[in-house]
Amino acid sequence: MIAEDANADRCALLVSIFATAFVFFGRFGYDVGTGDQDEFMPLLIHLLDATVLGGDWFVNTQLESFSIRLPLVIVLEPLASLFSPSSAVFIVYICAFVLAVTATHLLARMLFQSNLVAVIATVTGLGITKLWTLGGNDVLTTMLVPSMVAWACALWALLAATRKQFGLSGVWCGIAILFQPLVGIHMTLLCSVIVLTELVGERANLDLGRTTWTAVCKVLWSAVKIPVIALVVGTPVLLPVFLAQIKNPLSVESLFIYTLFRAPHHFIPAAFNQIMMWRFFALALTGIAALFWIVRSGNAEVKTASDQTATNHAASDPHEPRRTHRTSERTSRILFTALSIISLLLITAYLNASYLHIATLTQLQLFKISVIGKLLLVMVISEVIFSWLVAERFTEKLSSWLTRPLVWRSTAAAVLLLLTGAWTYAPLTARNLPAVSRASSPEAELYAWIREHTSPEAIFAVPPDHSGFTYYAKRARYVNFKAFPYHEKDIQEWYRRILTQTPLSGASFSESGITLPDSRGMSGLKKSVESYESANNFILYEFASKEEVQYILRRTPIDPPETPDLIHVVFQNRQWHLYRVERATS
């Protein structure tokens, strides 16, 4: 019987993994070399070959001071040396994906004792409700980023904490800190509060006057074990970040550059994706109502009655709905504690963004914790629907069906079929494998020409919204809107370069101070692109000569017509126009 149960649990887990992969990949696809990977892929390429990107300003900032992206690069470097950078990224991505899905499934399975709820909650939470959060964060992403690895580790930390494996939870929190400090810190706080609540609940009826100091110390150590171990494991990242802040703390201006201009969608509620924000609120209201439904429906114990008892119950009252299991009091307490602390953090984040404006709280990006809140809410809703509202006969058949080997094998075959289709069918390739699609695009033609006909030391000006240039062209970029540094002097230099390449209305940079542009975030990026694409050849020449830029890449031709002795076109296709600045300092 035990072996059969273990086999059923294993089959359900495999269904979760492959079903989530099918839904997520089918809806969002997979990419490499673009987007947020602009923050670490150039450094990886340079470490593999020091002759490449040696003149890239952002890469040099990462070499000169500690970068929080370095741990991921350290993991990728040996794999990239053995295979290739794209292969290394894919390997780590798959590992993080499987870790995240497995932890989510096991967490739901442990809380609600139901394979059906675990599968439904995992596929829904990770594959269907992507970005139904505050601030544009989520566990799974369409490409490998440090936060995806950190969230995978954080979920294992939460699972270990609920299993009362406090030391292991601290280790996982520490590993999460190594890859994304904020994710690790948030999860450390959440796990610590959950554990503290557990300890208080278990010892509420103890007579403290008769409790020995040894017992008290044991309780205190259990309460602080997670943060202490997380701090020790995360020290290689936390220590240099802390020392950098002590030596050269971020100024208010630099904090404004990041939070108000570069990424307000992570910090300012008014800049959030409004659709996703309201979806999160809808989940929150439904999930809280579902949790109260569970509590009020008499779920204070796990049902351990035998099948015979259940049969007798059904025979005595065939009209009374019979449930396969009930949510335990401990599970209700864990969920209530977790959702309470998440709500408190989100309220604090809102108050700080709207009224308090405390720099330390702003830097913590407390809206990130909504990622875990969403998953827990989806789990609670799934439990109510499939264990309380849906007819038991249906849920039993569905549960039995999900635990059959044929189901996970069929799901795996569906994933393989989807991958094959994405690789061979052009419409699917463009949506699900854009990196493959780019291999035969005008963009690929441009990159090939650049690698063959330009010097490895050349510096390029590139449209602000274009990502992936440094990875695919293997050439230095003057400034990249996506690649944002995190040290004071580097943030100031990044902002100066942005305004130098693309002057923006209302923005200024000088030794006496800075002013932010009228348009910020995605709107600011759009205005930056318009400024860049509309600049004439005299403006571009002045900029390139002053900043030692040798090439200017545009989507639109220079207007008015180019002046041959200043700037002339060296490559063009239906999408791109590349200009050489002849008099720029090389």
C-alpha positions in Angstrom: 0.0 0.0 0.0 2.8 2.4 0.9 4.6 1.6 -2.4 1.4 2.2 -4.3 0.9 5.6 -2.6 4.5 6.6 -3.3 4.1 5.6 -6.9 0.9 7.7 -7.1 2.6 10.7 -5.6 5.6 10.3 -8.0 3.2 10.1 -11.0 1.3 13.2 -9.8 4.6 15.1 -9.5 5.6 14.2 -13.0 2.2 15.3 -14.3 2.8 18.7 -12.6 6.2 19.1 -14.1 5.2 18.2 -17.7 1.8 19.9 -17.6 3.3 23.1 -16.2 6.0 22.9 -18.9 3.4 22.4 -21.6 1.2 25.3 -20.5 4.0 27.7 -19.7 6.1 27.0 -22.8 3.0 26.9 -25.0 1.9 30.3 -23.8 5.1 32.2 -23.3 8.0 30.3 -25.0 11.7 30.4 -24.2 14.4 32.9 -25.2 18.0 33.5 -24.6 20.4 36.4 -24.9 17.9 39.3 -24.7 16.0 41.2 -22.1 17.2 41.0 -18.5 20.1 38.7 -19.6 21.8 41.9 -20.8 22.8 42.3 -17.2 24.9 39.1 -17.0 25.5 37.5 -20.4 28.0 40.1 -21.6 30.1 39.5 -18.5 29.9 35.7 -19.1 31.1 36.2 -22.7 33.9 38.4 -21.6 35.1 35.9 -18.9 35.1 33.2 -21.6 37.1 35.3 -24.0 38.9 38.4 -22.6 39.3 39.9 -26.1 35.5 40.2 -26.5 33.6 43.2 -25.0 36.8 44.6 -23.3 35.6 48.1 -24.1 32.0 47.7 -22.9 31.4 50.2 -20.2 28.8 48.0 -18.3 31.1 44.9 -18.3 33.9 47.0 -16.9 31.8 48.2 -14.1 31.0 44.6 -13.2 34.8 43.8 -13.3 35.8 46.7 -11.2 33.3 46.2 -8.3 31.2 43.4 -6.9 28.2 42.5 -9.0 25.1 40.8 -7.6 24.9 38.9 -10.9 28.3 37.3 -10.3 27.1 34.2 -8.5 24.9 33.2 -11.5 27.8 33.9 -13.9 30.1 31.7 -11.7 27.6 28.8 -12.1 27.3 29.3 -15.8 31.0 29.8 -16.7 32.2 26.1 -16.3 29.1 24.9 -18.2 29.6 27.5 -20.9 33.3 26.5 -21.2 32.3 22.8 -21.6 29.3 23.5 -24.0 28.3 27.0 -25.0 26.8 30.0 -23.3 23.3 29.3 -24.7 23.6 25.6 -23.7 24.8 26.6 -20.2 21.9 29.0 -19.8 19.4 26.3 -20.9 20.7 23.7 -18.5 20.5 26.0 -15.5 17.1 27.2 -16.7 15.7 23.6 -16.9 17.1 22.9 -13.4 15.5 26.0 -11.9 12.2 25.3 -13.7 12.1 21.7 -12.4 13.1 22.8 -8.9 10.4 25.5 -8.8 7.6 23.3 -10.0 8.6 20.4 -7.7 8.8 22.6 -4.7 5.4 24.2 -5.5 3.8 20.8 -6.0 5.2 19.3 -2.8 4.2 22.3 -0.8 0.6 22.1 -2.0 0.7 18.3 -1.5 1.9 18.7 2.1 -0.5 21.4 3.0 -3.6 19.8 1.6 -2.8 16.1 1.4 -4.2 15.9 -2.1 -2.4 15.1 -5.4 -5.2 16.6 -7.3 -5.0 19.9 -5.5 -1.2 19.9 -5.9 -1.3 19.4 -9.6 -4.1 21.9 -10.2 -2.5 24.6 -7.9 1.0 24.1 -9.5 -0.1 24.3 -13.1 -2.4 27.3 -12.3 0.0 29.1 -10.1 3.0 28.8 -12.3 1.7 28.3 -15.8 -1.7 30.1 -16.0 -1.5 33.1 -13.6 1.9 34.3 -14.8 2.6 37.9 -13.5 -0.7 38.1 -11.6 1.3 39.9 -9.0 2.3 43.4 -7.9 5.4 44.8 -9.5 5.9 42.6 -12.5 7.6 39.7 -10.6 7.0 35.9 -10.8 8.7 32.6 -10.2 9.0 31.4 -13.8 10.3 33.6 -16.6 10.7 33.1 -20.3 14.4 33.2 -20.0 17.0 32.5 -17.3 17.4 35.3 -14.8 18.9 35.3 -11.3 15.5 35.8 -9.6 14.1 32.6 -11.2 16.9 30.6 -9.6 16.4 32.5 -6.3 12.6 31.9 -6.3 13.1 28.2 -6.9 15.4 28.0 -3.9 13.0 30.2 -1.9 10.1 27.8 -2.5 12.3 24.9 -1.2 13.0 27.0 1.8 9.3 27.5 2.5 8.7 23.8 2.0 11.5 22.9 4.5 10.1 25.4 7.0 6.7 23.9 6.9 8.2 20.4 7.3 10.0 21.7 10.4 13.4 21.3 8.7 14.6 24.6 10.0 18.3 24.2 9.3 17.6 23.1 5.7 15.2 26.0 5.3 18.0 28.4 6.3 20.4 26.9 3.8 17.9 27.3 1.0 17.2 30.9 2.0 20.9 31.5 2.0 21.3 30.1 -1.5 18.4 32.3 -2.7 20.3 35.3 -1.2 23.3 34.4 -3.3 21.4 34.6 -6.6 18.9 37.4 -5.7 19.4 39.0 -2.3 16.0 40.5 -2.0 14.2 37.3 -2.8 16.3 35.5 -0.2 15.7 38.1 2.5 12.0 38.2 1.9 11.7 34.4 2.2 14.0 34.3 5.3 11.6 36.7 7.0 8.5 34.8 5.9 9.9 31.4 7.0 11.1 32.8 10.3 7.7 34.2 11.2 6.0 30.9 10.2 8.4 28.9 12.4 8.0 31.3 15.3 4.2 31.0 15.0 4.5 27.2 15.0 6.7 27.2 18.1 4.3 29.6 19.9 1.4 27.5 18.9 3.0 24.2 20.1 4.0 25.7 23.5 1.1 27.9 24.2 0.0 25.7 27.1 3.4 25.4 28.7 4.0 26.7 32.2 6.9 29.1 31.6 7.7 29.2 35.3 8.4 25.5 35.2 10.2 25.4 31.9 14.0 24.9 32.1 16.4 27.4 30.6 17.6 24.6 28.3 14.1 24.3 26.8 13.7 28.0 26.5 17.1 28.3 24.7 16.1 25.4 22.4 12.9 27.2 21.4 14.8 30.5 20.8 17.5 28.7 18.7 14.8 27.1 16.7 13.2 30.5 16.1 16.5 32.1 14.9 18.1 29.1 13.2 16.7 30.1 9.7 17.9 33.7 9.6 21.3 32.8 11.2 22.0 30.0 8.7 20.7 32.1 5.8 23.0 35.0 6.8 26.0 32.7 7.0 25.3 31.0 3.6 24.5 34.4 2.0 27.6 36.1 3.4 29.6 36.0 0.1 26.9 38.3 -1.4 25.6 40.2 1.6 29.0 41.2 2.9 30.3 43.0 -0.2 26.9 44.6 -0.8 26.9 45.8 2.8 30.5 47.1 2.6 29.7 48.9 -0.6 26.7 50.6 1.0 28.8 51.6 4.0 31.7 53.0 1.8 29.6 54.7 -0.8 25.9 54.7 0.0 23.3 55.4 -2.6 22.3 59.0 -2.9 18.7 60.1 -3.1 19.3 61.0 -6.7 20.6 57.6 -7.6 17.7 55.9 -5.8 15.3 58.2 -7.8 17.0 57.3 -11.1 16.3 53.6 -10.4 12.9 53.7 -8.8 11.3 56.6 -10.7 13.0 56.5 -14.1 14.5 53.1 -14.8 12.1 50.7 -13.1 9.0 52.4 -11.5 6.9 49.3 -12.4 8.7 47.5 -9.6 8.2 50.3 -7.0 5.3 52.6 -7.8 1.7 51.3 -7.6 0.6 53.8 -10.3 3.2 52.3 -12.7 2.1 48.7 -12.2 0.4 46.8 -14.9 -3.1 47.6 -14.0 -4.7 44.5 -15.4 -2.3 42.2 -13.5 -2.7 44.3 -10.4 -6.5 43.8 -10.4 -6.1 40.2 -11.2 -4.0 39.8 -8.1 -6.6 41.7 -6.0 -9.3 39.4 -7.4 -7.2 36.3 -6.4 -6.6 37.8 -3.0 -10.3 38.4 -2.3 -11.2 35.0 -3.6 -8.4 33.3 -1.7 -9.1 34.9 1.6 -12.8 34.0 1.3 -11.7 30.5 0.5 -9.5 30.3 3.5 -12.4 31.5 5.8 -14.6 28.9 4.1 -12.1 26.2 5.1 -11.9 27.4 8.7 -15.7 27.7 9.1 -16.4 24.4 7.5 -14.9 22.5 10.3 -11.5 21.7 9.0 -9.6 21.5 12.2 -8.3 18.0 11.7 -7.2 15.6 9.0 -9.7 12.9 8.4 -8.2 9.6 9.2 -11.3 7.5 9.1 -11.1 4.2 7.2 -12.8 3.5 3.9 -15.3 1.4 5.8 -16.2 4.4 8.1 -16.7 6.5 5.0 -18.8 3.9 3.4 -21.0 3.6 6.5 -21.3 7.4 6.6 -22.4 7.5 3.0 -24.9 4.7 3.6 -26.4 6.4 6.6 -26.9 9.7 4.8 -26.5 9.4 1.0 -27.4 13.1 0.6 -24.6 14.3 2.8 -21.5 15.3 0.8 -18.4 13.3 1.8 -14.9 14.8 1.6 -11.8 12.9 0.9 -9.8 14.9 3.4 -9.9 18.0 5.6 -7.4 20.7 5.9 -5.5 20.4 9.2 -5.5 23.1 11.9 -1.7 23.4 11.4 -2.2 24.0 7.6 -4.8 26.7 8.4 -2.4 28.3 10.8 0.5 28.3 8.4 -1.6 29.8 5.6 -3.1 32.4 7.9 0.4 33.4 9.2 2.0 33.5 5.8 -0.8 35.5 4.1 -1.0 37.9 7.1 2.7 38.7 7.0 2.6 39.0 3.2 -0.4 41.4 3.5 1.5 43.4 6.1 4.6 43.7 3.9 2.5 44.7 0.9 0.7 47.4 2.9 4.0 48.6 4.2 5.3 48.8 0.6 2.3 50.8 -0.5 2.5 53.2 2.4 6.2 53.7 1.8 5.7 54.3 -1.9 2.9 56.7 -1.4 3.7 58.5 1.8 6.7 57.5 3.8 9.5 57.3 1.2 12.0 55.6 3.4 15.0 54.7 1.3 15.8 51.4 3.1 12.2 50.1 2.6 12.2 51.2 -1.0 15.4 49.3 -1.7 13.8 46.1 -0.2 11.2 46.0 -3.0 8.6 44.5 -0.7 6.1 44.1 -3.6 8.1 41.1 -4.6 6.6 39.0 -1.8 3.3 39.1 -3.7 4.8 36.3 -5.8 4.5 33.9 -2.9 1.2 35.3 -1.9 -0.2 34.5 -5.3 0.9 30.9 -5.1 -0.6 30.4 -1.7 -3.9 32.0 -2.7 -4.1 29.7 -5.8 -3.5 26.7 -3.5 -6.3 27.7 -1.1 -8.7 28.3 -4.0 -7.8 25.0 -5.6 -8.4 23.2 -2.3 -11.8 24.7 -1.8 -12.9 24.0 -5.4 -11.7 20.4 -5.7 -12.1 19.2 -2.1 -15.2 21.1 -0.9 -17.3 22.3 -3.8 -16.9 19.7 -6.6 -18.7 16.3 -6.2 -16.4 13.8 -4.6 -17.1 11.1 -7.2 -15.6 13.4 -9.8 -12.6 14.4 -7.8 -11.9 10.8 -6.9 -11.9 9.8 -10.5 -9.8 12.7 -11.5 -7.3 12.0 -8.7 -7.1 8.4 -9.8 -6.6 9.4 -13.4 -3.8 11.9 -12.6 -1.7 9.3 -10.7 -1.5 6.9 -13.6 1.8 6.5 -15.4 0.1 6.9 -18.8 -1.0 10.4 -17.9 2.5 11.8 -17.2 3.9 10.0 -20.1 1.3 11.5 -22.4 2.0 14.9 -20.9 5.7 14.5 -21.5 4.9 13.5 -25.1 2.8 16.6 -25.5 5.7 18.7 -24.4 8.0 17.0 -26.8 5.5 17.5 -29.6 5.2 21.2 -28.7 9.0 21.5 -28.8 9.2 19.8 -32.2 6.5 22.1 -33.6 8.2 25.2 -32.2 11.4 24.1 -33.8 9.9 23.3 -37.3 6.8 25.4 -37.7 7.6 29.1 -38.4 4.6 30.7 -36.6 5.3 28.7 -33.5 9.0 29.3 -33.7 8.6 33.1 -33.7 6.4 32.9 -30.6 7.9 30.1 -28.6 11.5 30.0 -29.7 12.3 33.6 -30.8 16.1 32.9 -30.5 15.7 30.3 -33.3 13.6 32.6 -35.3 16.2 35.4 -35.0 18.8 33.1 -36.6 17.3 33.8 -40.0 16.1 37.4 -39.5 17.5 40.7 -40.6 18.8 41.1 -37.1 21.0 37.9 -37.5 22.3 39.3 -40.8 23.3 42.5 -39.1 25.1 40.7 -36.3 27.0 38.5 -38.7 28.2 41.5 -40.6 29.3 43.3 -37.4 31.3 40.3 -36.2 33.0 40.0 -39.5 33.7 43.6 -40.5 34.1 45.6 -37.4 36.9 45.7 -34.8 36.4 43.8 -31.5 37.2 47.1 -29.7 34.6 49.1 -31.5 31.9 50.8 -29.5 28.3 51.0 -30.8 25.4 53.3 -30.1 22.2 51.2 -30.2 18.5 52.0 -29.9 17.7 52.2 -26.2 14.9 49.6 -26.3 17.0 47.0 -28.2 18.3 44.2 -26.2 20.6 41.3 -27.0 23.1 43.3 -29.0 26.2 42.6 -26.9 25.4 38.8 -26.7 24.8 38.3 -30.4 27.0 40.9 -32.0 29.9 40.4 -29.5 30.6 44.2 -29.5 30.6 46.8 -26.9 27.6 49.1 -26.3 27.8 52.7 -25.2 24.9 52.3 -22.8 22.1 49.9 -22.3 18.7 50.8 -20.7 18.3 47.2 -19.6 21.7 46.8 -18.1 21.5 48.8 -14.9 24.4 49.0 -12.4 23.9 49.1 -8.6 26.8 51.3 -7.3 26.5 55.0 -6.7 29.1 56.3 -9.2 28.0 53.8 -11.8 24.3 54.7 -11.6 25.3 58.4 -12.0 27.4 57.5 -15.1 24.6 55.3 -16.5 22.2 58.2 -16.3 24.7 60.6 -17.8 25.2 58.2 -20.7 21.4 57.8 -21.2 20.9 61.5 -21.4 24.0 62.0 -23.6 22.8 59.5 -26.2 19.1 60.4 -26.0 18.3 63.9 -24.6 14.9 63.8 -22.8 12.5 66.6 -22.1 12.9 67.9 -18.5 16.0 65.8 -17.7 19.4 67.2 -16.8 22.7 65.9 -15.4 25.4 68.0 -13.8 27.7 68.1 -10.9 25.2 70.3 -9.0 22.5 67.7 -9.3 20.1 65.9 -11.6 16.5 66.2 -12.7 14.4 63.4 -14.0 12.6 63.5 -17.3 8.9 64.2 -17.6 8.4 60.7 -19.0 9.5 57.7 -16.9 9.6 54.0 -17.0 8.2 52.5 -20.2 7.0 55.9 -21.3 10.5 57.3 -20.7 12.0 54.5 -22.7 9.6 55.2 -25.6 10.6 58.9 -25.5 14.2 57.9 -25.4 13.8 55.8 -28.5 12.0 58.6 -30.3 14.8 61.0 -29.4 17.4 58.6 -30.6 15.7 57.8 -33.9 14.9 61.4 -34.7 18.4 62.8 -34.1 20.0 64.2 -37.3 23.5 63.5 -38.5 25.1 66.6 -36.9 23.7 65.7 -33.4 24.8 62.1 -33.8 28.2 63.1 -34.9 28.7 65.5 -32.0 27.7 62.8 -29.6 29.8 60.0 -31.2 32.9 62.2 -31.4 32.7 63.3 -27.8 32.0 59.8 -26.4 34.3 57.9 -28.7 31.6 55.9 -30.4 32.5 54.4 -33.7 29.2 53.1 -35.0 25.6 54.2 -34.8 22.8 51.6 -35.2 19.3 52.8 -36.1 16.0 51.4 -37.3 15.4 54.5 -39.4 17.8 56.2 -41.9 19.4 59.4 -40.7 17.3 62.5 -41.8 18.4 64.9 -43.2 20.6 62.9 -45.6 23.9 61.9 -44.2 27.1 64.0 -44.6 29.7 61.6 -46.1 32.6 63.2 -44.4 31.0 62.9 -41.0 28.8 59.8 -41.0 28.2 57.2 -43.8 26.2 54.0 -44.0 28.2 50.8 -44.0 25.4 48.2 -43.7 21.6 48.2 -44.2 18.8 45.8 -44.7 15.0 46.2 -44.4 15.2 46.6 -40.7 18.5 48.1 -39.7 20.8 50.9 -40.8 24.4 50.9 -39.5 26.6 54.1 -39.7 30.3 54.6 -39.3 31.5 57.7 -37.6 34.7 58.4 -39.5 36.1 61.1 -37.3 35.3 59.5 -33.9 38.3 58.7 -31.8 39.2 55.0 -32.0 
